[in-house]
Amino acid sequence: MTANTSANASVTRLLVLGGTEFVGRATVEAGLARGWDVTVLNRGTKPVPEGARALVGDRTAPGGLAALEGGEWDLVVDTWSHGPRAVRDAAEALKERAGRYVYVSTCSVYTWPRAAGTGVGAPLVEGDPDAEARDYPSDKRGGELAVARAFGEERALFARAGLILGPYENVGRLPWWLLRMRRGGEVLAPGPRELPLAYIDARDLAAWLLDAGAAGHAGAFDLVSPSGHTTMGEFLETCRAVTGSDAVLRWAGPEQVEAAGIEPWTELPVWCPPGEMHGAMHTADVTPTLEAGLRCRPVAETVADTWAWVSGEGGETMPPRTNPRSALGLDAAKEAEALAGPGAVRG
């Protein structure tokens, strides 16, 4: 193998498995911006960013990795979120021809509920690197184990991402809030306003993946901002401002939201009530990740750039949710009913 594997090696050859949506797309664009030689392997159903070399292959099909034969890379980035067997097969195929394998995992690999303020030492779910798709946490944990088995501890890097926002978001959390604000009127705003949030812009995640991979980092890192990088109040006010909306925020406490039968996280994206759920989702100890170079842009930039994408490519409609994990967004009639009830206060 001629791929560069030393910890201080200069990475110039990047392989992204996927590369056309959200984090994968941001990673390809980040590599190209650095002047790297970027190769993308996917099914060929969507165009890759200009400047990247496109290889076609369905990693779930027999012979689906054939296009990789003969290639060598310094760094591989893989965002696969389904059955870990696909990660296993890719890692095995590349272990002698790639220097380092970066797998974009998730904080969902920790047993639920993860204790507030904990880091990568928190207990993990079980995973099987040889399994077909089962559920998101165990699939991602199985993917980690598959990479570790093929590349070893010294050449495997796991980015356990938390809440990811930013342009090209294919889940729809931030786009939903932006479009709800744009519609105007009275908006149910779940409080408290000062509730601290933690998330990561996909572009900051991509930059960290490349920086950490090039620096020779290995092992697991939580990829999310420090808790309180923004607050629920700042987040919603920023959404209102960038859309030019005349929306009026009506703040409701967690008890009013619960009484209205509204689900946190799904019907009110991003938001979790104070307590166990919020602690698990928004309070991770990311000190090692910050020490390894994570930099998080201001929330205003993430929100404004996402709105520019939504209003430009989507024409102020919800972009396609190509990665739907669950029902998302509060039904207008249900919101109106909650706003008409007691306890919601004009903000």
C-alpha positions as CSV (number, residue, x, y, z in Angstrom):
1,M,0.0,0.0,0.0
2,T,1.3,3.4,-0.9
3,A,-1.4,5.4,0.9
4,N,0.1,7.7,3.4
5,T,-0.6,6.4,7.0
6,S,1.7,8.4,9.2
7,A,0.1,10.7,11.9
8,N,1.6,13.8,10.4
9,A,1.1,12.9,6.8
10,S,-0.2,15.5,4.3
11,V,-3.6,14.2,3.0
12,T,-4.2,14.9,-0.7
13,R,-6.3,12.0,-1.8
14,L,-9.8,11.8,-0.3
15,L,-12.5,9.2,-1.0
16,V,-16.0,10.0,0.1
17,L,-18.5,7.1,0.1
18,G,-21.8,8.9,-0.8
19,G,-20.9,12.5,-1.3
20,T,-24.0,14.1,-2.8
21,E,-26.2,14.9,0.3
22,F,-25.8,16.9,3.5
23,V,-22.6,15.8,5.4
24,G,-21.2,13.9,2.5
25,R,-21.7,16.8,0.2
26,A,-20.2,19.2,2.7
27,T,-17.2,16.9,3.0
28,V,-16.6,16.8,-0.7
29,E,-16.9,20.5,-1.0
30,A,-14.5,21.0,1.9
31,G,-11.9,18.7,0.3
32,L,-12.2,20.4,-3.1
33,A,-11.8,23.8,-1.4
34,R,-8.4,22.6,0.0
35,G,-7.2,21.6,-3.4
36,W,-7.3,17.9,-2.6
37,D,-7.9,15.1,-5.1
38,V,-11.4,14.1,-4.3
39,T,-13.1,10.8,-5.4
40,V,-16.8,10.0,-4.7
41,L,-18.4,6.6,-4.9
42,N,-22.2,6.4,-5.1
43,R,-25.0,4.9,-7.1
44,G,-24.8,7.7,-9.7
45,T,-28.4,8.9,-9.2
46,K,-27.3,12.5,-8.3
47,P,-24.4,14.6,-9.6
48,V,-21.3,15.0,-7.5
49,P,-19.9,18.5,-6.8
50,E,-18.0,19.9,-9.7
51,G,-14.3,19.0,-9.5
52,A,-14.7,15.6,-7.8
53,R,-14.1,12.3,-9.6
54,A,-17.3,10.3,-9.7
55,L,-17.2,6.5,-9.4
56,V,-20.5,4.5,-9.7
57,G,-21.3,1.6,-7.5
58,D,-24.1,0.3,-5.2
59,R,-22.4,-0.9,-2.1
60,T,-25.3,-3.1,-1.1
61,A,-25.1,-5.1,-4.4
62,P,-22.7,-7.9,-5.4
63,G,-19.7,-6.3,-7.0
64,G,-20.9,-2.9,-5.9
65,L,-17.4,-1.8,-4.9
66,A,-15.6,-2.9,-8.1
67,A,-15.1,0.7,-9.1
68,L,-12.7,1.2,-6.2
69,E,-10.3,-1.5,-7.4
70,G,-6.9,-0.3,-8.1
71,G,-7.4,3.1,-6.3
72,E,-5.4,4.3,-3.3
73,W,-6.4,7.1,-0.9
74,D,-5.0,8.8,2.1
75,L,-8.4,9.3,3.8
76,V,-11.8,7.7,3.5
77,V,-15.0,9.4,4.8
78,D,-18.1,7.2,5.2
79,T,-21.5,8.5,6.3
80,W,-23.5,5.2,5.9
81,S,-26.5,5.0,8.2
82,H,-28.0,1.6,7.4
83,G,-26.9,-2.0,7.8
84,P,-23.3,-2.2,9.0
85,R,-22.5,-5.0,6.5
86,A,-22.0,-2.3,3.9
87,V,-19.5,-0.5,6.1
88,R,-17.8,-3.9,6.7
89,D,-17.4,-4.6,3.0
90,A,-16.1,-1.2,2.2
91,A,-13.6,-1.2,5.1
92,E,-12.3,-4.7,4.2
93,A,-11.9,-3.7,0.5
94,L,-10.0,-0.5,1.4
95,K,-7.8,-1.6,4.4
96,E,-4.7,-2.1,2.3
97,R,-5.3,0.8,0.0
98,A,-6.3,3.7,2.3
99,G,-4.4,5.3,5.1
100,R,-7.3,6.2,7.5
101,Y,-11.0,5.5,7.7
102,V,-13.3,8.2,9.1
103,Y,-16.8,6.9,9.9
104,V,-19.5,9.5,10.6
105,S,-21.3,7.9,13.5
106,T,-23.9,9.3,15.9
107,C,-24.4,10.1,19.6
108,S,-27.3,7.6,19.4
109,V,-24.7,4.8,19.9
110,Y,-24.8,5.7,23.6
111,T,-27.4,3.8,25.7
112,W,-30.5,5.9,26.2
113,P,-30.8,8.1,28.1
114,R,-27.2,9.2,28.1
115,A,-26.3,11.0,31.4
116,A,-26.1,14.8,31.1
117,G,-22.5,16.1,30.7
118,T,-20.9,12.9,29.8
119,G,-18.4,12.2,27.0
120,V,-17.3,9.3,24.9
121,G,-16.9,7.1,28.0
122,A,-20.7,6.8,28.3
123,P,-22.1,3.3,28.0
124,L,-22.7,2.1,24.4
125,V,-25.4,0.1,22.7
126,E,-24.6,-3.3,21.2
127,G,-23.6,-3.6,17.6
128,D,-22.7,-6.3,15.1
129,P,-20.4,-5.4,12.2
130,D,-21.8,-8.3,10.1
131,A,-25.5,-7.4,10.6
132,E,-28.2,-6.3,8.2
133,A,-30.1,-3.1,9.0
134,R,-31.8,-3.3,12.4
135,D,-32.2,0.1,14.1
136,Y,-30.3,3.3,13.8
137,P,-28.2,3.1,17.1
138,S,-27.1,-0.5,16.6
139,D,-26.5,0.0,12.9
140,K,-24.1,2.9,13.6
141,R,-22.4,1.0,16.4
142,G,-22.0,-2.0,14.1
143,G,-20.4,0.3,11.5
144,E,-17.9,1.5,14.1
145,L,-17.0,-2.0,15.0
146,A,-16.6,-2.9,11.3
147,V,-14.1,-0.1,10.7
148,A,-12.2,-0.9,13.9
149,R,-11.9,-4.5,12.9
150,A,-10.6,-3.7,9.4
151,F,-8.4,-0.7,10.1
152,G,-7.4,-1.2,13.7
153,E,-7.5,1.3,16.5
154,E,-4.7,3.5,15.1
155,R,-6.3,4.1,11.7
156,A,-10.0,4.3,12.6
157,L,-11.7,7.6,13.5
158,F,-15.3,7.8,14.7
159,A,-17.2,11.1,14.6
160,R,-20.2,10.7,16.8
161,A,-22.3,13.5,15.6
162,G,-25.1,15.1,17.5
163,L,-27.8,17.4,16.0
164,I,-26.6,18.4,12.5
165,L,-27.9,21.5,10.9
166,G,-27.0,23.7,7.9
167,P,-27.5,23.9,4.1
168,Y,-28.6,20.8,2.3
169,E,-30.1,19.3,5.5
170,N,-32.0,16.2,4.4
171,V,-33.9,15.6,7.6
172,G,-35.7,19.0,7.6
173,R,-35.4,20.3,11.2
174,L,-34.1,23.8,10.6
175,P,-35.9,24.1,7.2
176,W,-39.2,23.4,9.0
177,W,-38.6,26.2,11.5
178,L,-37.6,28.6,8.8
179,L,-40.7,27.9,6.7
180,R,-42.9,28.1,9.7
181,M,-41.5,31.5,10.6
182,R,-41.9,32.6,7.0
183,R,-45.6,31.7,7.1
184,G,-46.0,34.2,9.9
185,G,-48.7,34.7,12.4
186,E,-48.6,33.4,15.9
187,V,-45.9,30.8,16.4
188,L,-45.8,28.4,19.3
189,A,-42.3,28.8,20.7
190,P,-41.3,26.1,23.2
191,G,-39.4,27.4,26.2
192,P,-37.7,28.4,28.3
193,R,-36.1,31.0,26.0
194,E,-32.7,30.6,27.7
195,L,-32.7,26.8,27.2
196,P,-29.2,25.9,26.0
197,L,-28.8,24.1,22.7
198,A,-26.0,22.0,21.2
199,Y,-25.7,21.2,17.5
200,I,-23.1,21.3,14.7
201,D,-23.2,22.9,11.3
202,A,-22.5,20.2,8.6
203,R,-19.7,22.4,7.2
204,D,-18.0,22.6,10.6
205,L,-18.4,18.8,10.9
206,A,-16.9,18.3,7.5
207,A,-13.9,20.6,8.2
208,W,-13.2,18.7,11.5
209,L,-13.4,15.4,9.7
210,L,-10.7,16.4,7.3
211,D,-8.5,18.2,9.8
212,A,-8.7,15.4,12.3
213,G,-8.1,12.8,9.7
214,A,-5.1,14.6,8.3
215,A,-3.7,15.1,11.8
216,G,-3.8,11.4,12.4
217,H,-6.5,11.4,15.2
218,A,-8.1,8.0,16.0
219,G,-10.8,6.7,18.2
220,A,-14.2,8.3,19.1
221,F,-15.1,11.9,19.4
222,D,-18.4,13.6,20.0
223,L,-19.1,16.1,17.2
224,V,-21.5,18.7,18.5
225,S,-21.0,22.3,19.8
226,P,-20.6,23.0,23.5
227,S,-24.0,23.2,25.2
228,G,-25.2,26.8,25.0
229,H,-23.6,27.6,21.7
230,T,-27.1,29.1,21.2
231,T,-30.3,29.2,23.1
232,M,-33.9,28.3,22.0
233,G,-34.7,32.0,22.1
234,E,-31.8,33.1,20.0
235,F,-32.4,30.2,17.6
236,L,-36.0,31.1,16.9
237,E,-35.4,34.8,16.8
238,T,-32.7,34.3,14.3
239,C,-35.1,32.1,12.2
240,R,-37.6,34.9,12.3
241,A,-35.1,37.6,11.4
242,V,-33.5,35.9,8.4
243,T,-36.9,35.1,6.8
244,G,-38.1,38.7,7.1
245,S,-41.1,37.3,8.9
246,D,-43.7,39.2,10.9
247,A,-44.3,36.2,13.1
248,V,-45.1,36.7,16.7
249,L,-43.5,34.2,19.1
250,R,-45.8,32.9,21.8
251,W,-43.7,31.3,24.4
252,A,-45.0,28.2,26.1
253,G,-43.4,26.4,29.0
254,P,-42.7,22.7,28.8
255,E,-45.7,21.9,30.9
256,Q,-48.0,23.7,28.4
257,V,-46.4,21.9,25.5
258,E,-46.9,18.5,27.2
259,A,-50.5,19.3,28.1
260,A,-51.2,20.1,24.4
261,G,-50.0,16.6,23.5
262,I,-47.1,18.0,21.4
263,E,-44.0,15.8,21.0
264,P,-40.6,17.3,21.6
265,W,-37.9,16.8,19.0
266,T,-40.2,15.6,16.2
267,E,-43.2,17.9,16.3
268,L,-41.0,20.7,17.6
269,P,-37.7,20.0,15.9
270,V,-34.5,20.7,17.9
271,W,-36.4,21.3,21.1
272,C,-36.3,19.0,24.2
273,P,-37.8,20.0,27.5
274,P,-35.4,20.6,30.4
275,G,-34.6,17.3,32.2
276,E,-33.4,13.9,31.1
277,M,-34.1,14.2,27.4
278,H,-32.4,17.6,27.1
279,G,-29.5,16.4,29.1
280,A,-29.0,13.5,26.8
281,M,-29.3,15.6,23.6
282,H,-27.8,19.0,24.4
283,T,-25.2,18.7,27.1
284,A,-22.4,16.4,25.9
285,D,-18.8,17.0,27.2
286,V,-17.0,17.9,23.9
287,T,-13.7,19.1,25.5
288,P,-11.6,16.5,23.6
289,T,-13.2,17.5,20.3
290,L,-12.5,21.2,20.9
291,E,-8.9,20.3,21.8
292,A,-8.7,18.4,18.5
293,G,-9.7,21.5,16.6
294,L,-13.5,21.8,16.3
295,R,-14.6,25.3,15.5
296,C,-18.3,26.2,15.4
297,R,-19.6,29.1,13.4
298,P,-22.3,31.5,14.9
299,V,-25.9,30.3,14.7
300,A,-26.8,33.4,12.6
301,E,-24.5,32.1,9.8
302,T,-25.9,28.6,9.9
303,V,-29.5,29.8,9.9
304,A,-28.9,32.5,7.2
305,D,-27.1,30.1,4.9
306,T,-29.8,27.4,5.3
307,W,-32.5,29.9,4.5
308,A,-30.6,31.0,1.4
309,W,-30.6,27.4,0.3
310,V,-34.2,26.7,1.1
311,S,-35.5,29.8,-0.5
312,G,-33.3,29.5,-3.5
313,E,-33.3,25.8,-4.4
314,G,-36.6,25.0,-2.7
315,G,-38.5,28.1,-3.6
316,E,-39.6,28.5,0.0
317,T,-41.0,25.0,0.2
318,M,-39.7,22.1,2.3
319,P,-36.8,20.4,0.5
320,P,-37.1,16.7,-0.1
321,R,-36.5,14.7,3.1
322,T,-34.2,12.0,1.8
323,N,-33.2,11.0,5.3
324,P,-36.6,10.9,7.2
325,R,-36.0,9.4,10.6
326,S,-39.5,10.2,11.9
327,A,-42.5,12.5,11.4
328,L,-41.4,16.1,11.5
329,G,-43.1,19.4,12.3
330,L,-46.2,20.5,14.1
331,D,-49.5,20.3,12.3
332,A,-51.0,23.8,11.8
333,A,-54.3,22.9,13.2
334,K,-52.7,21.3,16.3
335,E,-50.5,24.4,16.8
336,A,-53.6,26.7,16.5
337,E,-55.4,24.6,19.1
338,A,-52.5,24.8,21.5
339,L,-52.2,28.6,21.0
340,A,-55.9,29.0,21.8
341,G,-55.5,27.2,25.1
342,P,-54.4,28.6,28.4
343,G,-50.7,29.0,29.2
344,A,-49.2,30.2,25.9
345,V,-48.0,33.7,26.4
346,R,-47.4,36.4,23.8
347,G,-43.6,36.9,23.4
